[in-house]
Amino acid sequence: MPTKMPPSKILAAYAWRRSSSGTAESQFQTPGGPTASEADILNQEPALNLSLAGHLLLPVIIFVVSLLSIDFSHFSNFIGTLWPANAIILIALLRHRRNLSNYGSILLGGAAAIALANLMAGNNLAVSATQAVANIAEVAIVSAFLSIFKIGASNLTTFRNLLIFIVVAGGVAPLISAIISAAASGSEHGIPWVAVWRNRYPSHALGMIIVAPFLISVTSNAWQALHMRQRLGEATAVLALIIAIGTCASYFRPILFVIPPAILFATVRFGLIGATVATFVTALIASGFVNMGIGQPVLSQSVLSERILALQVLLAITSFWSLPTAALLTERDRLLDVLSHANSQLTAESERKSHLVIGLRRHLSMAEENERLRLSHELHDQAGQSLIAAILELNQIDSLISDAARERLHSVRKKMEEMGKTLHRITWELRPPSIDELGLRRALGSYLADWGEQCGTEVDFHCDDPRLDEVPNEVATAIYRVVQEGLTNVVKHAGQPSSVSVVIWRVDATLHVIIEDNGCGFDVGAATAKSANHRGLGLDGMRERLALIGGTLEIESALGAGTTIFARITLDGQRSSA
């Protein structure tokens, strides 16, 4: 069932509403689908059905506007500056669904309203009918061209479409309608039709190119994108500025040069709405003052028709630069919105994939630790036990052999004992059981003590975090491996330092681990460049392991000044609870 408009919303013919299906139709979408950006809001322009109130009141509006325009021209010997009635009819067509009921009512009602206004102004029936036909023909020509170029209410204000509209509505269509209208008026009043045409043509052209974009802008949902309710004070101030400058320019001609910057300011601040409103208000003020002979004329001609023509030229020039400029700025904003949305989508997708990669790496790390634990148990339970059994068997054989063979047996047993120690060390390095049995703090202390004894280096271990053993196994294992890799780097690259220190403390939810030595140090920049090809210092592996648990790694070092490794791990609520 067609959507009906209540009487209080008769001007919704030029206002944004939802379609009869109750959904807003988006015509401007990114490759990823419709967005919630302001660019989409600007393009949700559903067509409407005209209600019964609209069928009745729209002709009344056109009649009132037409009669006021004709009466206003009486101040200037029936010479009008602009004719807005045709723009109202055109926008009504663009804002409504294309069917016989809507278009028939708008065109016939508009024609009747214009004819009646002419009759009320003193024209005879034939001239009034001719004027109505000429105006409807102008609207029909513009509507046909817009249909050919697929231009509607939602996209008329784009740069390309606006230029097409200016050429058609400001050039082609008024040319034909003005000839018909001038011939009828000239014949009735005995005036050369060319003289009448010279006034009718610019007034109809200006009416279209000034009033139509104004109505499209102020009745679109672009108000939502501009957040006009929040900017009501600014909008009022800009409008007051335009009115003040237009009024002063009517009395002091040098102020005319302030009008373009004022319109440009309104354009920059409010886009196409600012440009159309500023141009429309300027046209109304200038037309009123010039037609009624108030203030200084734009030019010093004594003939009123020439002064009005000068004003029309000024208004045309203003429209020709302000409206396309506003359209370009609006399109730029729409493109920026689309690019911003696309960038947000790419960022979100990148973060999603990054989280996926981190999750996979974390899973692989956990799988690696589980495999280490399995190998450690297998080496301890099977190979280790078999090796111990073999040593015990050798001890039993010791009393059964001669002295010469006993020496060889002792040599074999010694080698097997060394193999046992090596096997125990490998098992311990794969997965130190002390992490699971004793906790991270004591496991690190035990490892550092053994490492210092093996390397002959003084090791200082300090930990003031009483809750270190409460961190999850994933974090504990990562800290242990980072310390282990850091000390391995000390052995490989520090050049036999005399002291090494490991410090662990917690600040709020951040766990800090510092590994420091007084060795030979190295060039951090050169090492970073080298790690792009191969991981000579194991720093990349440490960074990757920390990144899996939300940690970071920093290195400070210089040749001859030792090395300090800073590891920081942020513990969220889930991690900090064991």
C-alpha positions in Angstrom: 0.0 0.0 0.0 1.4 3.4 -0.9 3.0 5.4 1.9 0.8 8.4 2.9 2.1 11.6 4.4 0.1 13.4 7.1 -0.9 17.0 6.5 1.7 18.3 9.0 4.3 16.7 6.8 3.2 18.1 3.4 6.7 19.5 2.8 8.0 16.0 3.2 7.8 16.1 -0.6 11.1 17.7 -0.2 12.2 16.0 3.0 13.9 12.8 3.7 11.7 9.9 4.9 11.8 6.1 4.8 10.3 4.2 1.9 7.0 2.4 2.1 8.9 -0.8 2.9 10.3 0.9 6.0 13.9 0.5 5.0 16.4 3.0 3.9 17.9 2.3 0.5 21.6 2.9 0.1 23.0 3.7 -3.3 26.6 4.4 -2.3 28.4 1.4 -1.0 31.9 0.2 -0.5 33.1 -3.1 -2.0 32.6 -4.6 1.4 28.9 -3.7 1.5 26.9 -0.8 3.0 28.6 1.2 5.6 27.4 3.4 8.5 29.5 6.3 7.4 28.2 9.8 6.6 28.7 9.0 2.9 25.9 6.4 3.2 23.6 8.7 5.2 23.9 11.3 2.4 22.7 8.8 -0.2 19.7 7.3 1.5 17.1 9.2 -0.5 14.0 7.0 -0.9 11.2 8.1 -3.2 7.9 8.9 -1.7 4.2 8.6 -2.6 2.1 11.8 -2.4 -0.6 11.7 0.2 -4.0 13.2 -0.2 -2.9 16.3 1.7 0.0 16.5 -0.7 -2.2 16.3 -3.7 -4.2 19.3 -2.3 -1.5 21.5 -0.7 1.3 21.2 -3.2 -0.6 23.2 -5.9 -1.5 25.8 -3.2 2.3 26.2 -2.4 3.1 26.6 -6.1 0.2 29.1 -6.5 1.3 31.2 -3.5 5.0 31.3 -4.7 4.0 32.1 -8.3 1.6 34.9 -7.2 4.2 36.4 -4.9 6.8 36.3 -7.6 4.5 38.1 -10.1 3.4 40.7 -7.5 7.0 41.3 -6.6 7.9 42.0 -10.2 5.4 44.9 -10.1 8.0 46.9 -8.3 10.3 46.6 -11.3 7.9 47.0 -14.2 7.0 43.3 -14.4 10.7 42.3 -14.6 11.5 39.4 -12.3 15.0 38.5 -11.1 14.3 34.8 -10.6 11.3 32.4 -11.1 11.3 29.7 -8.4 8.0 27.9 -9.2 9.5 25.6 -11.8 12.2 24.5 -9.4 9.6 23.6 -6.8 7.7 21.4 -9.3 10.9 19.8 -10.5 12.0 18.9 -7.0 8.6 17.5 -6.2 8.9 15.2 -9.2 12.4 14.1 -8.2 11.3 13.4 -4.6 8.4 11.3 -5.5 7.9 7.9 -7.1 7.5 7.9 -10.8 3.9 6.8 -11.4 0.8 8.3 -13.0 -0.8 9.3 -9.7 2.2 11.3 -8.4 3.5 12.8 -11.7 0.0 13.6 -13.0 -1.0 15.4 -9.8 2.3 17.3 -9.6 2.3 18.5 -13.2 -1.4 19.2 -13.5 -1.6 20.8 -10.1 1.5 22.9 -10.9 0.1 24.0 -14.2 -3.3 24.9 -12.7 -1.5 26.9 -9.9 0.6 28.9 -12.3 -2.3 29.6 -14.6 -4.4 30.7 -11.7 -1.6 33.0 -10.4 -1.4 34.6 -13.8 -5.2 35.1 -13.9 -5.1 36.7 -10.4 -2.2 39.0 -11.6 -4.5 40.3 -14.4 -3.5 38.2 -17.4 -6.3 36.8 -19.6 -7.1 33.1 -19.8 -5.2 32.4 -23.0 -2.0 34.1 -21.8 -2.3 32.4 -18.4 -2.8 29.0 -20.0 0.2 29.6 -22.3 2.4 30.6 -19.3 1.4 27.4 -17.5 2.2 25.3 -20.6 5.5 27.0 -21.0 6.5 26.4 -17.4 5.4 22.8 -17.4 7.3 22.2 -20.7 10.5 23.6 -19.1 10.1 21.3 -16.1 9.3 18.3 -18.4 12.4 19.0 -20.5 14.7 19.2 -17.5 13.1 16.0 -16.0 13.6 14.2 -19.3 17.2 15.1 -19.5 17.8 14.1 -15.9 16.2 10.8 -16.5 18.4 10.2 -19.6 21.5 10.8 -17.5 20.1 8.8 -14.6 20.1 11.8 -12.3 17.8 11.8 -9.3 17.3 13.6 -6.0 20.0 11.4 -4.3 22.8 12.2 -6.8 21.9 15.5 -8.4 24.4 17.4 -6.2 27.4 15.4 -7.3 29.9 17.4 -9.4 29.3 15.8 -12.7 25.5 15.7 -12.3 25.3 19.2 -11.0 27.2 20.5 -14.1 24.7 18.6 -16.3 21.8 20.1 -14.4 23.2 23.6 -14.8 23.6 23.2 -18.5 20.1 21.7 -19.0 18.1 23.7 -16.4 20.0 26.9 -16.8 20.6 26.7 -20.6 18.4 24.4 -22.7 15.1 24.2 -21.0 14.6 27.9 -20.1 15.5 28.9 -23.7 12.4 27.1 -25.1 10.0 28.0 -22.3 11.1 31.6 -22.3 10.3 31.9 -26.1 6.8 30.5 -25.6 6.2 32.7 -22.6 7.6 35.8 -24.2 5.6 35.3 -27.4 2.3 35.1 -25.4 3.1 38.1 -23.1 4.4 40.2 -25.9 1.4 39.6 -28.1 -1.0 40.6 -25.3 0.8 43.8 -24.3 2.1 44.8 -27.7 5.8 44.5 -26.6 8.4 42.9 -28.8 8.8 39.3 -27.7 12.6 39.6 -27.7 12.5 42.3 -25.0 10.3 40.0 -22.9 12.4 37.0 -23.6 15.6 38.7 -22.5 14.2 39.0 -19.0 12.2 35.7 -18.8 15.2 33.6 -19.9 17.6 34.6 -17.1 14.9 34.7 -14.4 13.8 31.1 -15.3 17.4 29.9 -15.5 18.4 31.5 -12.2 15.2 30.1 -10.6 16.3 26.6 -11.6 20.0 26.7 -10.8 19.6 28.6 -7.5 16.4 27.3 -6.1 16.5 23.6 -7.2 19.9 22.8 -5.5 18.7 24.8 -2.5 15.6 22.6 -2.1 17.5 19.4 -2.8 20.0 20.3 -0.1 17.8 21.5 2.6 15.3 18.7 2.2 17.9 15.9 2.1 19.2 13.8 4.9 22.6 15.6 4.6 21.5 17.5 7.8 22.1 14.3 9.7 25.7 14.0 8.4 26.4 17.6 9.3 25.0 17.2 12.8 23.0 20.4 12.5 21.4 20.1 15.9 24.8 20.3 17.6 25.9 23.1 15.2 22.8 25.1 15.3 24.6 28.1 16.9 27.3 28.1 14.2 24.7 27.8 11.4 22.7 30.7 12.8 25.8 32.8 13.0 26.9 32.0 9.5 23.4 32.8 8.2 23.3 36.1 10.0 26.7 36.9 8.5 25.4 36.2 5.0 22.3 38.4 5.6 24.4 41.2 7.1 26.9 41.2 4.2 24.1 41.0 1.6 22.3 43.9 3.2 25.4 46.1 3.6 26.4 45.3 0.0 23.1 46.8 -1.2 24.1 50.1 0.3 27.9 50.0 -0.1 29.0 48.5 -3.4 32.6 47.8 -2.3 31.2 45.2 0.1 30.1 43.2 -2.9 33.7 41.8 -2.9 33.1 40.3 0.6 30.1 38.2 -0.6 32.3 35.5 -2.4 34.5 34.9 0.7 31.4 34.7 2.9 29.7 32.2 0.6 33.0 30.2 0.4 33.2 30.2 4.2 29.7 28.8 4.4 30.6 26.2 1.8 33.7 25.1 3.6 31.8 24.9 7.0 28.6 23.3 5.8 29.3 21.9 2.3 26.7 22.0 -0.4 24.0 23.0 2.1 26.0 26.0 3.1 26.7 27.0 -0.5 23.0 26.6 -1.7 21.6 28.4 1.4 24.1 31.2 1.1 23.5 31.7 -2.6 19.7 31.5 -2.2 19.7 34.1 0.7 22.0 36.4 -1.3 19.7 36.2 -4.3 16.6 37.0 -2.2 18.2 40.0 -0.5 19.8 41.4 -3.7 16.5 40.9 -5.7 14.4 42.6 -3.1 16.7 45.6 -2.8 17.2 46.0 -6.5 13.6 45.5 -7.5 12.3 47.9 -4.9 15.0 50.4 -5.7 16.6 50.3 -2.2 20.3 51.1 -1.8 23.0 51.5 -4.5 22.6 49.5 -7.7 25.3 47.1 -8.7 26.0 49.2 -11.7 25.1 52.9 -12.3 22.7 52.3 -15.2 19.6 54.4 -15.0 17.4 51.8 -16.7 15.9 49.3 -14.2 16.0 46.4 -16.6 19.8 46.8 -17.1 20.3 47.0 -13.3 18.4 43.8 -12.9 20.3 42.1 -15.7 23.6 43.1 -14.0 22.3 41.6 -10.8 21.3 38.4 -12.7 24.8 38.1 -14.2 26.3 38.6 -10.7 24.0 35.8 -9.3 24.8 33.5 -12.2 28.5 33.9 -11.7 28.1 33.3 -8.0 26.1 30.1 -8.6 28.5 28.9 -11.3 31.5 28.9 -8.9 29.9 28.2 -5.5 27.8 25.2 -6.4 30.4 23.2 -8.3 33.0 24.0 -5.6 30.6 22.8 -2.9 29.8 19.6 -5.0 33.6 18.9 -5.2 34.1 19.4 -1.5 31.1 17.1 -0.8 32.4 14.4 -3.1 35.8 14.7 -1.5 34.3 14.2 1.9 32.3 11.2 0.7 35.4 9.7 -0.8 37.3 10.3 2.4 34.5 8.6 4.4 34.7 5.6 2.1 38.5 5.5 2.2 38.3 5.8 6.0 35.8 3.0 6.2 37.9 0.8 3.9 40.9 1.6 5.9 39.1 0.7 9.1 38.0 -2.6 7.5 41.6 -3.4 6.4 42.8 -2.5 9.9 40.2 -4.7 11.5 41.0 -7.5 9.1 44.7 -7.1 9.7 44.2 -7.2 13.5 42.0 -10.3 13.1 44.7 -12.1 11.1 47.4 -10.9 13.5 45.4 -12.3 16.4 45.0 -15.5 14.4 48.7 -15.7 13.7 49.5 -15.0 17.4 47.0 -17.7 18.4 48.6 -20.2 16.0 52.1 -19.3 17.3 50.9 -19.7 20.9 49.4 -23.0 20.0 52.7 -24.1 18.4 54.6 -22.9 21.4 52.4 -24.9 23.8 52.7 -27.9 21.5 56.5 -27.4 21.5 56.6 -27.3 25.4 54.3 -30.4 25.5 56.7 -32.2 23.2 59.6 -31.1 25.2 57.9 -32.5 28.3 57.2 -35.8 26.6 60.8 -36.1 25.4 62.1 -35.1 28.8 60.0 -37.8 30.5 60.9 -40.4 27.9 64.6 -39.7 28.1 64.5 -39.8 31.9 62.2 -42.8 32.3 63.6 -45.0 29.5 67.0 -44.0 28.3 68.0 -42.8 31.7 66.8 -45.9 33.5 68.4 -48.1 30.9 71.7 -46.3 31.3 71.6 -46.7 35.1 70.8 -50.4 34.7 73.8 -50.8 32.4 76.1 -49.1 35.0 74.9 -51.3 37.7 75.5 -54.4 35.5 79.1 -53.1 34.9 79.5 -52.9 38.7 78.5 -56.5 39.1 80.9 -57.6 36.3 83.8 -55.7 37.9 84.5 -58.5 40.4 84.5 -61.2 37.8 87.2 -59.9 35.5 91.0 -59.6 35.7 92.9 -56.5 36.5 93.8 -55.6 32.9 90.2 -55.8 31.8 89.0 -54.0 34.9 90.7 -50.8 33.8 89.0 -50.9 30.5 85.7 -51.6 32.3 86.2 -48.6 34.6 86.9 -46.4 31.5 83.6 -47.6 30.0 81.7 -47.0 33.2 83.1 -43.5 33.5 82.1 -42.7 30.0 78.6 -44.0 30.7 78.4 -41.9 33.8 79.3 -38.9 31.8 76.7 -39.8 29.3 74.2 -40.0 32.2 75.1 -36.5 33.3 74.7 -35.2 29.8 71.4 -37.0 29.4 70.2 -35.5 32.7 71.3 -32.0 31.6 69.5 -32.4 28.2 66.4 -33.7 30.0 66.5 -30.8 32.4 66.9 -28.2 29.7 64.0 -29.7 27.6 61.6 -29.2 30.5 63.0 -28.4 34.0 60.7 -30.4 36.3 61.4 -27.7 39.0 59.0 -25.3 37.2 56.1 -27.7 37.8 57.3 -29.0 41.1 59.0 -26.0 42.8 57.6 -23.0 40.9 59.2 -20.4 38.6 61.1 -18.5 41.3 62.9 -21.4 42.8 63.4 -23.0 39.3 65.1 -19.8 38.1 67.3 -19.6 41.2 68.3 -23.2 40.8 69.1 -22.8 37.1 71.1 -19.6 37.6 73.1 -21.2 40.4 74.0 -24.2 38.2 74.7 -22.0 35.2 77.1 -19.8 37.3 78.9 -22.8 38.6 79.3 -24.3 35.1 80.4 -21.0 33.5 82.5 -19.8 36.4 80.6 -16.5 36.5 79.1 -14.7 39.5 75.3 -14.6 39.1 73.0 -12.3 41.1 69.3 -13.2 41.1 66.8 -10.8 42.7 63.0 -11.2 42.6 60.7 -9.1 44.8 57.4 -10.4 43.3 55.9 -12.7 45.9 53.2 -13.8 43.3 55.7 -14.8 40.6 54.8 -18.5 41.1 51.1 -17.7 40.5 51.5 -16.7 36.9 50.1 -19.3 34.4 52.3 -22.0 33.0 52.4 -20.3 29.6 53.9 -17.1 31.1 56.2 -19.0 33.5 57.6 -21.0 30.6 58.1 -17.9 28.5 60.0 -16.1 31.3 62.1 -19.2 31.9 63.0 -19.6 28.2 63.8 -15.9 27.8 66.2 -16.0 30.8 67.6 -19.2 29.4 68.2 -17.7 26.0 69.6 -14.5 27.5 72.2 -16.5 29.4 73.0 -18.5 26.3 73.7 -15.2 24.5 76.0 -14.2 27.4 78.0 -17.4 27.0 78.2 -17.0 23.2 78.7 -13.3 22.8 79.6 -11.5 26.0 83.2 -12.6 26.1 83.4 -14.2 29.6 81.9 -11.4 31.8 82.7 -11.4 35.5 79.2 -10.9 36.7 75.6 -11.4 35.5 72.4 -10.2 37.2 68.8 -11.2 36.7 66.1 -9.0 38.3 62.4 -9.6 38.3 59.8 -7.2 39.7 56.2 -6.3 39.1 54.7 -2.8 38.8 50.9 -2.9 38.8 50.0 -5.4 36.1 53.3 -5.4 34.3 56.1 -7.9 35.0 59.6 -6.7 34.4 62.6 -9.0 33.7 66.1 -7.6 33.4 69.1 -9.6 32.3 72.4 -7.7 32.6 76.1 -8.5 32.1 79.3 -6.6 32.1 80.7 -8.3 29.1 82.1 -6.9 25.8 78.7 -5.6 24.6 77.8 -5.1 20.9 76.3 -2.7 18.4 72.6 -3.0 18.7 71.9 -1.4 15.3 74.3 -3.7 13.5 72.8 -6.7 15.3 69.3 -5.7 14.4 70.2 -5.4 10.7 72.0 -8.8 10.9 68.9 -10.5 12.4 66.9 -9.6 9.3 68.9 -12.4 7.5 69.8 -14.8 10.3 69.2 -14.8 14.0 72.8 -14.7 15.3 71.9 -13.5 18.8 68.5 -15.2 19.2 66.8 -11.9 19.9 64.1 -12.5 17.3 63.2 -15.8 19.0 63.0 -14.0 22.4 60.8 -11.3 20.9 58.4 -13.8 19.2 58.1 -15.8 22.4 57.3 -12.7 24.4 54.9 -11.4 21.8 52.8 -14.6 22.2 52.0 -13.6 25.8 51.7 -9.8 25.1 55.2 -8.9 26.1 57.9 -6.7 24.6 61.7 -6.9 24.5 64.3 -4.1 24.4 68.1 -4.2 24.3 70.6 -1.7 25.5 74.3 -2.3 24.7 77.4 -0.7 23.5 80.9 -2.0 22.6 82.8 -2.5 25.9 79.9 -1.5 28.1 78.0 -4.7 28.6 74.4 -5.6 27.6 71.1 -5.2 29.3 67.9 -7.0 28.1 64.5 -5.6 29.2 61.5 -7.9 29.0 58.1 -6.5 29.9 55.0 -8.6 30.2 51.5 -7.2 30.7 49.4 -9.5 32.9 45.7 -9.1 32.4 43.2 -10.3 35.0 43.0 -13.7 33.4 46.7 -14.2 33.4 47.5 -12.9 36.8 45.1 -15.4 38.3 46.6 -18.8 38.5 
